[in-house]
């Protein structure tokens, strides 16, 4: 089976402290996301004022289990991360990895 990737793009709310945002996402990944079954990696990217992140899981099943857990789990670390985001600009996609080099 191939890896699965959940990716998001978004802008931050006006006046957000980027160092505070980076700390919030680091804590979320290290203390919650990376501990989920099937977790492989996480990337955070930026171009201008548009941010993107992607999390890779071993399979689509483990990614879907993570997404379901995330929707039902009112995680304090996730709530802190979400407080920085302008949700009007958020877009999410799920991909199956076809090939890696």
N, C-alpha and C positions, 0 to 999 in steps of 0.2 A: 504494500500500500504506500501511497505517496504522502508526503507531509501536507499539512493544510495551514493556510495563512489567513489571519484576520487583520485587515488593514483599515486605518482610519485617517482622514484628513480633517483639519479643523484650524480655526484661528482662536487666539486667546481673547478673553474679555479685555476691554479697555482698562488700562491701568494695572494690569497684572504684573507682578514681579517675576521676571523670568527665572532668577535663581530659586525663588520659592516654588515655582511650577516644576522646575527640574528636580528639586528635592522631593516634592510630592510624588512625581512619577517614579523616581528611583525607589522610594520606599514601597510604593504599590507593587512594583515589579519584584523587588527583592524579598518582600515579606508576604506577598500573596500570589501573584501570577506565577512566579517561578516555582512555587511549591505545588502547582496543580499537575495532576497526572498527564503525562504526555508532553509537557512543556519542553521546547527545544531552545528557543531564543526570542529576544525582543530587540527591536531597533527603534530609535527615535531620530527623526529627520526634520530639517527645517529648510525652507527656501523663502526668504523675505519674511512675511508675516504669516505664512502658511506652514503649519506643522503637520507631520505625518508620523504615525507609528504603525508597527506591524509586529505581531506575535505569531510565532510558528509553533505548531504542535505536531506530534508524530503522525497523527491520522485525523481524518475528518471527524471520526467518532470522538476522539479526545478533545478536539476543538469545540465540537457541539456540546459536549458535557461541560466544558469550561464556560461557554456562553450561557448555558442554562443555569449553571450555578451562579454566575455573575448577575443574572437578571433577578434571581430569587434571594441572593445574599446581600443584605444591606451592609456592605463592608465600609468601615470608617475611612480606610485608606483610599478606596475608590471614590467615595463621596468628596474627599478633599481634592483629589485629582479633577473630578468633574466640575468643581467650583471654579476652576480656572478657564473652562472652555466656553466659547460662544457656540451654543448648540444650533443656532441658525446656520452655521457654516459647516457643520459636521456631515461627513459622508463616510460610510462604511462599506467594505466589500469582503467577501470570503472567496479564497482561491484554493484550488488544488495545485500542488507543485507538479508540473509536467516533467521538468528536468532541472537538475542542478549541475553546475560545472565547478 
